[in-house]
Amino acid sequence: MIAFILSSCEYNVTVTTGEAAIRITSVSGDYVYIYYTLTNTCDHTIDYYKVYFDINTSAGTITIWDNGSDVLSGTTTSDWTMENIGSASLSSVTVRSVEVKAY
């Protein structure tokens, strides 16, 4: 699990699973927008992926996920997800886990 403290708008956090690497590129706003890239580091196409994020706030931790498909070997895809944290203050975002499947 990789965590980072929110101190600027750009992050260079990479989580490597053996088959894919996740990099969170930015987090912003009252709605927490998480922009990330996934790089396929294996020899076959990732047919499906699911990334779980923990959003740590003053009110507790919220776990969300995002998914996608068809990431060719050696390529990178970009995506984003968001969550409303209400009046809570944001302290950090953690990549909890990454699931990848090749059929």
C-alpha positions as CSV (number, residue, x, y, z in Angstrom):
1,M,0.0,0.0,0.0
2,I,1.4,3.4,-1.0
3,A,0.3,6.6,0.7
4,F,1.2,10.2,0.1
5,I,0.4,13.5,1.8
6,L,-1.5,16.1,-0.2
7,S,0.9,19.0,-0.4
8,S,0.8,19.9,-4.1
9,C,-1.2,19.2,-7.3
10,E,1.3,16.7,-8.8
11,Y,2.3,13.3,-7.5
12,N,4.8,10.8,-8.7
13,V,3.6,7.8,-6.7
14,T,3.8,4.5,-8.5
15,V,2.3,1.2,-7.3
16,T,3.7,-1.8,-9.1
17,T,1.7,-5.1,-9.0
18,G,4.0,-7.3,-11.2
19,E,1.6,-6.8,-14.1
20,A,0.7,-3.1,-14.0
21,A,1.9,0.1,-12.5
22,I,-0.5,2.8,-11.1
23,R,0.6,6.4,-10.9
24,I,-1.6,9.0,-9.3
25,T,-1.0,12.2,-11.2
26,S,-3.1,14.7,-9.2
27,V,-5.8,15.1,-6.5
28,S,-7.9,18.2,-6.2
29,G,-11.1,19.9,-5.0
30,D,-14.0,19.5,-2.4
31,Y,-15.0,16.6,-4.5
32,V,-11.8,14.5,-4.5
33,Y,-10.8,14.0,-8.1
34,I,-8.1,11.3,-8.5
35,Y,-6.3,11.3,-11.8
36,Y,-4.1,8.3,-12.5
37,T,-2.3,6.4,-15.2
38,L,-1.9,2.6,-15.5
39,T,1.0,1.1,-17.4
40,N,0.8,-2.5,-18.5
41,T,4.3,-4.0,-17.6
42,C,3.5,-7.6,-18.6
43,D,3.7,-9.5,-21.9
44,H,-0.1,-9.8,-22.5
45,T,-3.1,-7.5,-22.8
46,I,-4.8,-6.5,-19.6
47,D,-8.4,-7.3,-20.4
48,Y,-9.8,-5.8,-17.2
49,Y,-8.4,-3.8,-14.3
50,K,-9.8,-2.5,-11.0
51,V,-8.0,0.0,-8.8
52,Y,-9.1,0.6,-5.2
53,F,-8.3,3.9,-3.5
54,D,-8.6,4.9,0.2
55,I,-9.4,8.5,0.7
56,N,-8.4,9.5,4.2
57,T,-10.3,12.4,5.7
58,S,-11.0,14.1,9.0
59,A,-14.2,12.1,9.1
60,G,-12.6,8.7,8.4
61,T,-11.6,6.6,5.4
62,I,-13.7,6.2,2.3
63,T,-12.8,3.3,-0.1
64,I,-13.7,3.8,-3.8
65,W,-12.7,2.0,-6.9
66,D,-12.4,2.6,-10.7
67,N,-12.0,0.2,-13.5
68,G,-11.1,-0.1,-17.2
69,S,-10.2,-2.5,-19.9
70,D,-8.0,-3.4,-22.9
71,V,-4.6,-2.1,-22.0
72,L,-2.1,-3.5,-24.5
73,S,1.3,-4.8,-23.3
74,G,3.8,-1.9,-22.9
75,T,1.1,0.8,-23.1
76,T,-0.2,3.4,-20.7
77,T,-3.8,4.5,-20.2
78,S,-5.1,7.5,-18.2
79,D,-8.3,7.6,-16.2
80,W,-9.9,9.4,-13.3
81,T,-12.5,8.9,-10.5
82,M,-14.1,11.2,-7.9
83,E,-15.8,11.2,-4.6
84,N,-17.6,13.8,-2.5
85,I,-16.1,14.1,0.9
86,G,-18.6,16.7,2.2
87,S,-17.2,19.1,4.8
88,A,-14.4,16.7,5.8
89,S,-10.8,17.8,5.2
90,L,-8.7,15.7,3.0
91,S,-5.4,14.3,4.5
92,S,-4.2,11.7,2.1
93,V,-5.0,9.2,-0.7
94,T,-3.8,5.6,-0.7
95,V,-3.8,3.0,-3.5
96,R,-5.2,0.0,-1.6
97,S,-4.9,-2.5,-4.3
98,V,-4.9,-3.2,-8.0
99,E,-6.6,-6.2,-9.7
100,V,-5.7,-7.1,-13.3
101,K,-7.2,-9.9,-15.4
102,A,-6.2,-11.4,-18.7
103,Y,-8.7,-13.8,-20.3
